[in-house]
Structure formats: structure tokens, C-alpha cells
């Protein structure tokens, strides 16, 4: 299950999580974001128990988006132990994201 990250819960959900966390920065009006969303949902099932998949709406949660310098969406940040360890900007196939996750686990 993909979790919803917000300005309010980001620290606990992402930064204090001891698992690998993928954050999908997106917006409702973004076409490529709508292509990435279902992929992130599939990855949440594929990596259940190993990694956490989250989505953060940049329009509703501008503080976190600004904090991490998100200028283009979709942007996916990979966090481990509260730190950004990888980044993907733009829509990519599931296989690209799976390879990144596998390398970080």
C-alpha cells in the first residue's frame, strides 16, 4: 500500500523510518505523474515489508517540496536512515525503479 506523505507526517514517516523509503513527489495536474503513480503502487506490493512507498502532493505540501528542492515532477527521492540516497526525475519504467530499490536494499 502506498502511504500519503504530508508536511505534517513527513519526519515520522520518512526521516525517522529505518527502512528504505521512496517518496513520489507529484501533483494532480501532472500527466507523467499519473503514469508513475500506478508503478509506485505496484512497487509497494513488490517490496512489502522491505521498503516503504509514499506519495507527496507538492501542491498540498509545499514546505517539504521546497525543503528538498523539488522543481520538476514527478521526482522520486529514495531515503535511507533519514537521508536522500538516490533520486529519479521524470517518468521511467518500473524496471528502472526496481533496479534502484534492489541496489539500495
Secondary structure, 3 states (H helix, E strand, C coil): CCEECCCCCHHHHHHCCCCEEEEEEECCCCHHHHHHHHHHHHHHHHCCCCEEEEEEECCCCHHHHHHCCCCCCCEEEEEECCEEEEEEECCCCHHHHHHHHHHHC
